[in-house]
């Protein structure tokens, strides 16, 4: 509202939800920047039926990722591939192959896991930005595979809780919003390392752990990329969380502003305002 009225000249972070009125405003310039912000559809690997990686892959195969990106963000996001090395990171691997919607394969995996009639699963989500709509899309996309997601929508305060009552860390499955972070280790470390404080999937893979330790200690860029590719493959196959998309950062500025350059960390000294 401040940008529309001319009271403000620039904002370095315009959330997609609530900012749609700016997109078609000829007086507002909207810049898109790739980021590592995402939503995790996390799946507890220590509870049936999600203790089977076949079931978790079936859920991942049920989602139409391009449709999610278009339906939730009008295309203002990158498609995710169920690992934590976002495209914005220089160590983003070219492998594994991008996972695509395949209901027939999802049903086959469920049958192989001992669920020929499908599964029913509670999905707990927070009332925050696109998360409820994502939950509804996920429910509809999973139906043809025989996966019945039972949505439970909590307020954000209820979802995260405090102390010994933090539902997002205990529910069988949930959708959590994760902010953008400057490096792959900062994205992966809190959520997918063994014993991590925010490891809502309760996932621990010793080979993945060794690869990430080596990744953190490696200075050679090419070697880091190879380690990232191996780690990404493990996370992609295990699916402790479906990472369906990476959300673009949006920057909005008025007609009198110049010098707002691209990149994840704009130099404020370059920005100017005409009289």
VOMAR-662041 format. One record per residue (C-alpha): z, x, y; residue in three letters; residue number from 1. Coordinates in nm, 3 decimals, m for minus. Each point is the difference from the previous one (the first is absolute). Example, Ala and Ser with C-alpha at 12.3 -4.5 7.8 and 13.67 -1.06 7.14 Angstrom:
<pts>
[pt [0.780, 1.230, m0.450], "Ala", 1]
[pt [m0.066, 0.137, 0.344], "Ser", 2]
</pts>
This chain:
<pts>
[pt [0.000, 0.000, 0.000], "Unk", 1]
[pt [0.079, 0.287, 0.237], "Unk", 2]
[pt [m0.339, 0.158, m0.071], "Unk", 3]
[pt [m0.181, m0.328, 0.054], "Unk", 4]
[pt [0.171, m0.056, 0.333], "Unk", 5]
[pt [m0.052, 0.359, 0.118], "Unk", 6]
[pt [0.373, 0.066, 0.014], "Unk", 7]
[pt [m0.041, 0.271, m0.265], "Unk", 8]
[pt [m0.288, 0.246, m0.027], "Unk", 9]
[pt [0.032, 0.140, m0.351], "Unk", 10]
[pt [0.186, m0.040, m0.327], "Unk", 11]
[pt [m0.020, 0.265, m0.270], "Unk", 12]
[pt [0.084, m0.249, m0.275], "Unk", 13]
[pt [m0.139, m0.353, 0.000], "Unk", 14]
[pt [0.087, m0.184, m0.322], "Unk", 15]
[pt [m0.293, m0.193, m0.146], "Unk", 16]
[pt [0.210, m0.316, m0.045], "Unk", 17]
[pt [0.050, m0.141, 0.348], "Unk", 18]
[pt [m0.264, 0.216, 0.166], "Unk", 19]
[pt [m0.312, m0.195, m0.098], "Unk", 20]
[pt [m0.040, m0.134, 0.354], "Unk", 21]
[pt [m0.072, 0.355, 0.117], "Unk", 22]
[pt [m0.289, 0.066, m0.238], "Unk", 23]
[pt [m0.256, m0.211, 0.185], "Unk", 24]
[pt [0.134, 0.065, 0.349], "Unk", 25]
[pt [m0.266, 0.199, 0.192], "Unk", 26]
[pt [0.272, 0.143, 0.227], "Unk", 27]
[pt [0.187, 0.158, m0.291], "Unk", 28]
[pt [m0.115, 0.304, m0.193], "Unk", 29]
[pt [0.131, 0.006, m0.357], "Unk", 30]
[pt [m0.007, 0.328, m0.193], "Unk", 31]
[pt [0.038, 0.017, m0.378], "Unk", 32]
[pt [0.165, 0.300, m0.164], "Unk", 33]
[pt [0.050, 0.048, m0.374], "Unk", 34]
[pt [0.363, 0.024, m0.103], "Unk", 35]
[pt [0.225, 0.019, m0.305], "Unk", 36]
[pt [0.175, m0.333, 0.064], "Unk", 37]
[pt [m0.024, m0.226, m0.303], "Unk", 38]
[pt [0.152, m0.284, m0.203], "Unk", 39]
[pt [0.137, 0.088, m0.343], "Unk", 40]
[pt [m0.014, m0.266, m0.270], "Unk", 41]
[pt [0.266, 0.184, m0.197], "Unk", 42]
[pt [0.057, m0.068, m0.370], "Unk", 43]
[pt [0.324, 0.094, m0.174], "Unk", 44]
[pt [m0.097, 0.220, m0.291], "Unk", 45]
[pt [0.339, m0.034, m0.172], "Unk", 46]
[pt [m0.014, m0.376, m0.064], "Unk", 47]
[pt [m0.226, m0.198, m0.233], "Unk", 48]
[pt [m0.275, m0.100, 0.026], "Unk", 49]
[pt [m0.061, 0.260, 0.273], "Unk", 50]
[pt [0.131, 0.284, m0.216], "Unk", 51]
[pt [m0.351, 0.011, m0.149], "Unk", 52]
[pt [m0.253, 0.192, 0.210], "Unk", 53]
[pt [m0.266, m0.227, m0.151], "Unk", 54]
[pt [0.158, m0.299, 0.172], "Unk", 55]
[pt [0.028, 0.185, 0.329], "Unk", 56]
[pt [m0.366, 0.103, m0.019], "Unk", 57]
[pt [m0.095, m0.360, m0.075], "Unk", 58]
[pt [0.165, m0.106, 0.326], "Unk", 59]
[pt [m0.176, 0.278, 0.189], "Unk", 60]
[pt [m0.336, m0.103, m0.148], "Unk", 61]
[pt [0.051, m0.362, 0.104], "Unk", 62]
[pt [m0.009, 0.068, 0.374], "Unk", 63]
[pt [m0.319, m0.014, 0.206], "Unk", 64]
[pt [0.075, 0.281, 0.243], "Unk", 65]
[pt [m0.298, m0.044, 0.236], "Unk", 66]
[pt [0.089, m0.369, 0.026], "Unk", 67]
[pt [0.359, 0.089, 0.086], "Unk", 68]
[pt [m0.112, 0.243, 0.271], "Unk", 69]
[pt [m0.233, m0.260, 0.147], "Unk", 70]
[pt [0.232, m0.297, m0.038], "Unk", 71]
[pt [0.313, 0.167, 0.131], "Unk", 72]
[pt [m0.141, 0.242, 0.259], "Unk", 73]
[pt [m0.361, m0.102, 0.066], "Unk", 74]
[pt [m0.105, 0.333, m0.145], "Unk", 75]
[pt [0.242, 0.213, 0.203], "Unk", 76]
[pt [0.141, 0.189, m0.299], "Unk", 77]
[pt [m0.111, 0.246, m0.269], "Unk", 78]
[pt [m0.003, m0.101, m0.366], "Unk", 79]
[pt [0.281, 0.154, m0.205], "Unk", 80]
[pt [m0.014, 0.132, m0.355], "Unk", 81]
[pt [0.362, m0.023, m0.120], "Unk", 82]
[pt [0.111, 0.350, 0.095], "Unk", 83]
[pt [0.176, 0.135, 0.306], "Unk", 84]
[pt [m0.263, 0.243, 0.131], "Unk", 85]
[pt [m0.146, m0.212, 0.280], "Unk", 86]
[pt [m0.357, 0.065, 0.123], "Unk", 87]
[pt [0.143, 0.124, 0.331], "Unk", 88]
[pt [0.161, 0.299, m0.173], "Unk", 89]
[pt [m0.207, 0.319, m0.038], "Unk", 90]
[pt [0.112, 0.019, m0.363], "Unk", 91]
[pt [m0.140, m0.346, m0.085], "Unk", 92]
[pt [m0.167, 0.045, m0.343], "Unk", 93]
[pt [m0.345, m0.126, m0.093], "Unk", 94]
[pt [0.131, m0.094, m0.344], "Unk", 95]
[pt [0.098, m0.221, m0.177], "Unk", 96]
[pt [m0.281, m0.253, 0.023], "Unk", 97]
[pt [0.072, m0.294, 0.227], "Unk", 98]
[pt [0.168, m0.287, m0.184], "Unk", 99]
[pt [m0.189, m0.328, 0.034], "Unk", 100]
[pt [0.074, m0.361, m0.091], "Unk", 101]
[pt [m0.068, m0.064, m0.368], "Unk", 102]
[pt [0.168, m0.311, m0.144], "Unk", 103]
[pt [m0.154, 0.044, m0.344], "Unk", 104]
[pt [0.147, 0.350, m0.033], "Unk", 105]
[pt [0.332, m0.123, 0.138], "Unk", 106]
[pt [0.016, m0.270, m0.268], "Unk", 107]
[pt [m0.088, 0.257, m0.267], "Unk", 108]
[pt [0.281, 0.228, 0.115], "Unk", 109]
[pt [0.250, m0.286, m0.005], "Unk", 110]
[pt [m0.102, m0.087, m0.355], "Unk", 111]
[pt [0.029, 0.365, m0.102], "Unk", 112]
[pt [0.350, 0.004, 0.150], "Unk", 113]
[pt [0.098, m0.298, m0.215], "Unk", 114]
[pt [m0.057, m0.280, 0.255], "Unk", 115]
[pt [m0.311, m0.188, m0.119], "Unk", 116]
[pt [0.111, m0.312, 0.189], "Unk", 117]
[pt [0.068, 0.189, 0.321], "Unk", 118]
[pt [0.325, 0.056, 0.185], "Unk", 119]
[pt [0.216, m0.164, 0.263], "Unk", 120]
[pt [0.160, 0.227, 0.257], "Unk", 121]
[pt [0.221, m0.057, 0.306], "Unk", 122]
[pt [m0.133, 0.170, 0.314], "Unk", 123]
[pt [0.250, 0.037, 0.285], "Unk", 124]
[pt [m0.148, 0.056, 0.344], "Unk", 125]
[pt [0.119, 0.029, 0.359], "Unk", 126]
[pt [m0.089, m0.216, 0.296], "Unk", 127]
[pt [m0.179, 0.272, 0.197], "Unk", 128]
[pt [m0.349, 0.014, 0.150], "Unk", 129]
[pt [m0.268, m0.021, m0.273], "Unk", 130]
[pt [0.241, 0.024, m0.297], "Unk", 131]
[pt [0.034, m0.377, m0.074], "Unk", 132]
[pt [m0.377, m0.045, 0.018], "Unk", 133]
[pt [m0.045, 0.302, m0.225], "Unk", 134]
[pt [0.238, m0.161, m0.249], "Unk", 135]
[pt [m0.202, m0.322, 0.000], "Unk", 136]
[pt [m0.328, 0.190, m0.044], "Unk", 137]
[pt [0.152, 0.205, m0.284], "Unk", 138]
[pt [0.121, m0.316, m0.175], "Unk", 139]
[pt [m0.346, m0.158, 0.013], "Unk", 140]
[pt [m0.180, 0.320, m0.100], "Unk", 141]
[pt [0.225, 0.056, m0.302], "Unk", 142]
[pt [m0.041, m0.353, m0.142], "Unk", 143]
[pt [m0.338, 0.058, m0.172], "Unk", 144]
[pt [0.153, 0.292, m0.192], "Unk", 145]
[pt [0.282, m0.217, m0.135], "Unk", 146]
[pt [0.263, 0.142, 0.235], "Unk", 147]
[pt [0.215, m0.267, 0.163], "Unk", 148]
[pt [0.182, 0.141, 0.302], "Unk", 149]
[pt [0.297, m0.208, 0.113], "Unk", 150]
[pt [0.046, 0.070, 0.372], "Unk", 151]
[pt [0.344, 0.028, 0.156], "Unk", 152]
[pt [m0.018, 0.053, 0.377], "Unk", 153]
[pt [0.308, 0.142, 0.173], "Unk", 154]
[pt [0.070, 0.080, 0.362], "Unk", 155]
[pt [m0.032, 0.368, 0.075], "Unk", 156]
[pt [0.380, 0.029, 0.031], "Unk", 157]
[pt [0.047, m0.166, m0.339], "Unk", 158]
[pt [m0.273, 0.208, m0.164], "Unk", 159]
[pt [0.141, 0.338, 0.098], "Unk", 160]
[pt [0.365, m0.102, 0.008], "Unk", 161]
[pt [0.265, 0.271, 0.023], "Unk", 162]
[pt [0.258, 0.185, m0.205], "Unk", 163]
[pt [0.008, m0.120, m0.359], "Unk", 164]
[pt [m0.226, m0.295, 0.079], "Unk", 165]
[pt [m0.353, 0.129, 0.058], "Unk", 166]
[pt [m0.234, m0.237, m0.186], "Unk", 167]
[pt [m0.314, 0.204, 0.062], "Unk", 168]
[pt [0.144, 0.279, m0.216], "Unk", 169]
[pt [0.105, m0.227, m0.288], "Unk", 170]
[pt [m0.260, m0.278, m0.037], "Unk", 171]
[pt [m0.259, 0.029, m0.282], "Unk", 172]
[pt [m0.287, 0.005, 0.249], "Unk", 173]
[pt [m0.027, m0.011, 0.377], "Unk", 174]
[pt [m0.223, 0.074, 0.297], "Unk", 175]
[pt [0.143, 0.250, 0.248], "Unk", 176]
[pt [m0.137, 0.119, 0.334], "Unk", 177]
[pt [m0.016, 0.376, 0.041], "Unk", 178]
[pt [m0.059, 0.165, 0.337], "Unk", 179]
[pt [m0.248, 0.280, 0.058], "Unk", 180]
[pt [0.120, 0.353, m0.074], "Unk", 181]
[pt [m0.140, 0.336, 0.102], "Unk", 182]
[pt [m0.046, 0.155, m0.343], "Unk", 183]
[pt [m0.058, m0.109, m0.359], "Unk", 184]
[pt [0.339, 0.137, m0.103], "Unk", 185]
[pt [0.172, m0.220, 0.259], "Unk", 186]
[pt [m0.182, m0.304, m0.141], "Unk", 187]
[pt [0.059, 0.080, m0.367], "Unk", 188]
[pt [0.344, 0.162, 0.014], "Unk", 189]
[pt [0.219, m0.299, 0.096], "Unk", 190]
[pt [m0.169, m0.246, m0.235], "Unk", 191]
[pt [m0.142, 0.169, m0.310], "Unk", 192]
[pt [0.199, 0.316, m0.072], "Unk", 193]
[pt [0.263, m0.005, m0.276], "Unk", 194]
[pt [0.329, m0.134, 0.136], "Unk", 195]
[pt [m0.141, m0.062, 0.349], "Unk", 196]
[pt [0.223, m0.223, 0.207], "Unk", 197]
[pt [m0.279, m0.257, 0.062], "Unk", 198]
[pt [m0.162, 0.015, m0.344], "Unk", 199]
[pt [m0.025, m0.377, m0.041], "Unk", 200]
[pt [m0.218, 0.036, m0.312], "Unk", 201]
[pt [0.269, 0.214, m0.171], "Unk", 202]
[pt [m0.282, 0.229, m0.111], "Unk", 203]
[pt [0.050, 0.360, m0.107], "Unk", 204]
[pt [m0.271, 0.222, m0.148], "Unk", 205]
[pt [0.098, 0.362, m0.060], "Unk", 206]
[pt [m0.357, 0.132, 0.014], "Unk", 207]
[pt [m0.058, m0.182, 0.329], "Unk", 208]
[pt [0.329, 0.145, 0.125], "Unk", 209]
[pt [m0.107, 0.357, m0.086], "Unk", 210]
[pt [m0.339, m0.048, 0.165], "Unk", 211]
[pt [0.159, m0.128, 0.321], "Unk", 212]
[pt [0.244, 0.293, 0.007], "Unk", 213]
[pt [m0.293, 0.238, m0.040], "Unk", 214]
[pt [m0.194, m0.195, 0.264], "Unk", 215]
[pt [0.284, 0.033, 0.250], "Unk", 216]
[pt [0.030, 0.374, m0.064], "Unk", 217]
[pt [m0.371, 0.083, 0.001], "Unk", 218]
[pt [m0.163, 0.150, 0.312], "Unk", 219]
[pt [m0.359, 0.024, m0.123], "Unk", 220]
[pt [m0.190, m0.314, 0.106], "Unk", 221]
[pt [m0.236, m0.007, m0.298], "Unk", 222]
[pt [0.287, 0.041, m0.243], "Unk", 223]
[pt [0.187, m0.281, 0.176], "Unk", 224]
[pt [m0.303, m0.224, m0.041], "Unk", 225]
[pt [m0.015, 0.070, m0.373], "Unk", 226]
[pt [0.370, m0.075, m0.037], "Unk", 227]
[pt [m0.045, m0.321, 0.200], "Unk", 228]
[pt [m0.285, m0.109, m0.228], "Unk", 229]
[pt [0.214, 0.050, m0.311], "Unk", 230]
[pt [0.298, m0.181, 0.152], "Unk", 231]
[pt [m0.219, m0.285, 0.125], "Unk", 232]
[pt [m0.145, m0.049, m0.348], "Unk", 233]
[pt [0.347, m0.033, m0.150], "Unk", 234]
[pt [0.119, m0.249, 0.262], "Unk", 235]
[pt [m0.326, m0.195, m0.024], "Unk", 236]
[pt [0.034, m0.040, m0.378], "Unk", 237]
[pt [0.373, m0.077, 0.005], "Unk", 238]
[pt [m0.022, m0.254, 0.288], "Unk", 239]
[pt [0.364, m0.004, 0.114], "Unk", 240]
[pt [m0.146, m0.182, 0.298], "Unk", 241]
[pt [m0.334, m0.154, 0.086], "Unk", 242]
[pt [m0.116, 0.165, 0.323], "Unk", 243]
[pt [m0.291, m0.225, 0.091], "Unk", 244]
[pt [m0.062, 0.108, 0.360], "Unk", 245]
[pt [0.093, 0.240, 0.280], "Unk", 246]
[pt [0.038, m0.169, 0.338], "Unk", 247]
[pt [m0.181, 0.130, 0.308], "Unk", 248]
[pt [0.200, 0.088, 0.309], "Unk", 249]
[pt [m0.123, m0.191, 0.304], "Unk", 250]
[pt [0.020, 0.122, 0.360], "Unk", 251]
[pt [m0.076, m0.227, 0.290], "Unk", 252]
[pt [m0.075, 0.098, 0.359], "Unk", 253]
[pt [m0.108, m0.173, 0.318], "Unk", 254]
[pt [m0.316, 0.060, 0.206], "Unk", 255]
[pt [0.159, 0.258, 0.232], "Unk", 256]
[pt [0.116, 0.234, m0.278], "Unk", 257]
[pt [m0.189, 0.309, m0.115], "Unk", 258]
[pt [0.071, 0.308, m0.208], "Unk", 259]
[pt [0.156, m0.185, m0.294], "Unk", 260]
[pt [m0.138, 0.224, m0.273], "Unk", 261]
[pt [m0.034, m0.062, m0.371], "Unk", 262]
[pt [0.236, 0.148, m0.254], "Unk", 263]
[pt [0.340, m0.078, m0.149], "Unk", 264]
[pt [0.198, 0.162, 0.283], "Unk", 265]
[pt [m0.166, m0.055, 0.339], "Unk", 266]
[pt [0.084, 0.246, 0.275], "Unk", 267]
[pt [0.148, m0.217, 0.275], "Unk", 268]
[pt [m0.087, 0.269, 0.254], "Unk", 269]
[pt [m0.369, m0.086, m0.040], "Unk", 270]
[pt [0.042, m0.366, 0.092], "Unk", 271]
[pt [m0.083, m0.105, 0.355], "Unk", 272]
[pt [m0.016, m0.322, 0.199], "Unk", 273]
[pt [m0.242, m0.071, 0.280], "Unk", 274]
[pt [0.113, m0.163, 0.322], "Unk", 275]
</pts>
